[in-house]
Amino acid sequence: MNAKPTSILDTSTIVLVGDTAWLTAYADVLRAESTAAVHSVSTPSAAQELVQQTAVDCIVTEYDLPETTGIDLVRRVRDTSSTLPIVMGTADGTEAIASDALDAGVSDYVVVSDPSEESITTVLRRTEKALRDAQRTTTQRERARQFDAIFHDTRSETWVVAPDGTLTRVNQAARDMVGADADAVVGDPFWALPWWPDDGQTREDIRQLIEKARGGEFGHAVVIQRADSGDRVLELSVQPVTDERGDLVSLIVDSVDVTDRVDLERELRQSEELHRVTLNNMTDTVLMTDEGGEYTYVCPNVHFIFGYTAEEIRELGTIEDLLGEDLFDREELAEEGVLKNIETTATDKAGREHTLLVNVREVSIQDGTLLYSCRDITKRKQREQALATLQETARDFLYAETHQEIAQHVVDDTPGVLDLDASAVYLFDADENHLHPAAHSQAMRNAHGPLPSVHADGRDLTSHSFVQNEASFFDDVHDADRLTNSVTELRSTAYIPLGNHGVFVAGSTDVGAFDDVTRELADLLAATAEAALDRVERESQLREQDRELQHQNDQLTTLNRINETIREIDQALVQSETREEIDHTVCERLTADGRFRFAWIGTPDTTRETVTPQAWAGVDQGYLDVQSFPIASEGVEPAGRTAATSEATYVSNVAANLRAASWRKDAISRDLLSALAVPLVYNDISYGVLTVYADAPDAFDETVRAVLSELGETIAAAISASERKRTLLTTSMTRIEYAVTDPSFVLTQLAAAGDCTLTYEGGVQQTASGSFVFVTVEDASLDAVVDATADLTVVEDVQQIRGGDVGGVLRLRLAEPFLATELADHGAVLRSARATGTGTELCIDISGGVEVRHVTEFVSQRFSDVELTSKQTREQASEHGFYASVLDRLTDRQLEVLETAYYSGFFESPRKATGEAVADSLDISPQAFYQHIRTVQRKLFASLIDDRTLVATRHAD
């Protein structure tokens, strides 16, 4: 014979799903330490089949299953059962897996690091807890249904009283007893209610009855209710209700109309001694037996409790066959004479079980020696259990962690609380302005069909309840104007808003299922769920704030670090003399102290259409050797894509889409897990590509990408400056000539408008007020050309320097930088430009330190139609030192006076313009003009003599 079970596992049937080591060890321990029926299967399909064929109490599954996961199994089981406990375990648990498991409806999630005794014991303990929780949930639902049945019993009146003795709730039967508004007296002392006669003694008896129940004792009293239709005798029973800690939470007062019984007792007393004794001791049903338990008297109202007639009771046998053996101790009865409130259970004729309170008294009436009075307290017990279940359900809601869990909990508990199987919870998505069905019962789907998402516009019943924040109860929902599903089988339906979170829907296929109590319970369930949703949302907001603060701190740390790197690079760029030094410095500073794993700079090779590495630093492990970097806009390494598009290329996770390109495999094998390539562009000229790699995905946030992109511009500007500097130190130069037919060039526009030929041979002034350019006019009068500038927005002002009827020199003030200034930024000199109405010929000198392709690229980008007509390489005199020394000694005003005088013909012989004319064109006095000219001449001669003296000294050395 098996030992009595000591654990809930001993009487359970448990299905184990999976073949992992810890699950095998768990099965062995389970079989060794319990008498549970254990079934081990390998696949979810086998587990589902076993659940369908066998009464399974619990499923314990591994997360990793053949061709699927334990989460998929949980979802399949939850499609058919929302209460079957499921415990999921895994040796490789993550927060994401845990979150997905809880969302799918798993009862418990356990990380089993190894199949050790401690780990297996943990899983065993969690399994027991899941079984107990499921058992408790089942019990709660049953108690809720029992309470609902008892509370709505029309044969007895019921009141719910707070611990302080004030009324909190009353059922319909009690409401029908009085003509007053029952809701108006809620909160009044129970003994002062309109149900009781205002005779002082009755209300005092009721008050003492309540006080006795508040002390934890069961009590009852008989009250006479006066009415025009006749007096009624009511027997009040008070039962204290406590929580799991033993604290009093409420009092249940039940009344039974014993008017007929009292009348019967009166008649019996008047007739004979037997009836007088019986009625004096009668409560609900009175039975009398001899010492052997044979009936000597059976009360005629025995059928109210047991459903049998008096004759059928006698035919059942002795009193023990009706009330059970060992109901009381005979010796104790002999000592006491009477034993009261013995609680027992009995089964009526229909097979229903009743809870009875039995009083036993010794008598000597004819052949009877024992008198039994039986009181049926079944409904009172059911009410007590239902109230306790409702309170426990409300507490359980407050422990939920997610909105989805709360929604599912509401749906699961609806049958137990409201005795309604069809229910659903819609949650509001503010981003989409939709109410989505987060949880629903199978009964709801069977009666209503699939539940679609609902637009929160108030046009249907669900969204109307949400938008208006009003609860709606329908005895028959088919009578509602906003019903959108006319084929639904639901009849009685309730729509209750859950604050800003959504809507709770509950219903039945029966008409008129919502009475006052059911509505009150539904409102209470919804209010409790709303409070839980508010709590979860507040906690979620706090967690989100914590994450945001952490993210901001990480961003600030990263920004400080990158700013420090940029400052170091800027300082190093200032000191760098050559392009090579700039490239190496940038790469080394970016990878110093582990800031980035690898960085390199490459320049486009237009012949081979690839990016050629020029400088690099960091941990590359031969990455540049095994990779080629073709230039293309798609499917290539970031450097090649940036070279093709001149835009930054960001790869947040190199491992994503791994097989799409070979460079990704080479990169991740060297822990290059994210990459950013930025173009090195200054004044529309590309100097190459900077590519930086990190050893973690998503290492370049938006701020870092913006900073590195700006760094690319800074690097390009530094490279451009180094090339211009090198230009001044070289004697080799290349002269290139272009034919430009783009009509947008300012000289081409003016030549076409003035029907003339314009020549620029040097002479441009860049001031704060704009660009001033000197041009020579041929084949037209200066006045006609000046008039033509009025239609050109690019020419802001024009001034005649010198000229006659045909030809001369003009000084133009331009609204945008002149070509010569832009070329100078790239280390090139615009020697001349000859423009006609159909095009312009450009002559540009490029020193040996500047790449010709950069200038060609710039001109091609600047104008839409360009043709290279000549290219010559030659040596030039080393005049830059002298030219620079002269410019260093002249002020901007002195240079302006000198150029204006030169292009006016002041220095020609004979002079083409007098000093007074030049001074007038400059809007200065002749004395000031001559003073400037003399100063310029003195500085020119000083530079000439100083340079010649320095050269002579060097030759002497």
Buried (B, 14 or more C-beta within 10 A) or exposed (E): EEEEEEBBBBEBBBBBBBBBEBBBBBBEBBEEBBBBBBBBBBBBEBBBEBBEEEEBBBBBBBBBBEEEBBBEBBBBBBEEBBEBBBBBBBBEBEEEBBEBBBBBBBBBBBBBEEBEEEBBEBBBEBBBBBBEBBBEBEBBBBBBBBBBBBBBBEEBBBBBBBBEBBBBBBBBBBBEBBEEEBEEBBEEBBBBBBBBBEEEEBBEBBBEBBBBBBEEEBBBBEBBBEEEEEEBBBBBBBBBBBEEEEEBBBBBBBBBBBBEBBEBBEEBBEEEEBBBBBBEBBBBBBBBBBEEBEBBBBBEBBBBBBBBBBEBBEEEEBBEEBBEEEBBEEEEBEEBEEBEEBEBEBEBEEEEEBBBBBBBBBBEBEEBBBBBBBBBBBBBBBBBBBBBBBBBBBEBBEEBEBBBBBBBBBBBBBBBBBBBBBBBBBBBBEEEEBBBBBBBBBBBBEBBEEBEEBEBEBEBBBBBBBBEEEBBBBEEBEEBEBBEBEEBBBBBBBBBBBBEBBBBBBBBBEEEBBBBBBBEBBBBBBBBBBBBBBBBBEEEEEEEEEEEEEEEEEBEEBBEEBEEBBEBBBEBBEEBEBBEBBBBBBBBBBBEEEBBBBBBBBBBEEEEBBBEBBBBBBBBBEBBEEBBBBBBEEEBBBBBBBBBBEEBBBBBBBEEEEEEBBBBEBBBEBBBBBBBBBBBBBBEBBBBBBBBBBBEBEBBBEBBBEBBBEBBBBBBBBBBBBBBEBBBEBEEBBBBBBBBBEBEBBBBBBBBBBEBBBBBBBBBBBEEEBBBBBBBBBEBBBEBBBEBBEEBEBBBEBBBBBBEEEBBBBBBBBEEBBBBBBBBBBBBBBBBBBBBBEBBBBBBBBBBBBBBEBBBBBBEEBBEEBEEEEEEEEEBEEEBBBEEBBEEBBEEEBBBBBBBBBBBBBEEEEBBBBBEBBBBBBEBEBEEBBBBBEBBEEBBEEBEEEBEEEEEEEEEE
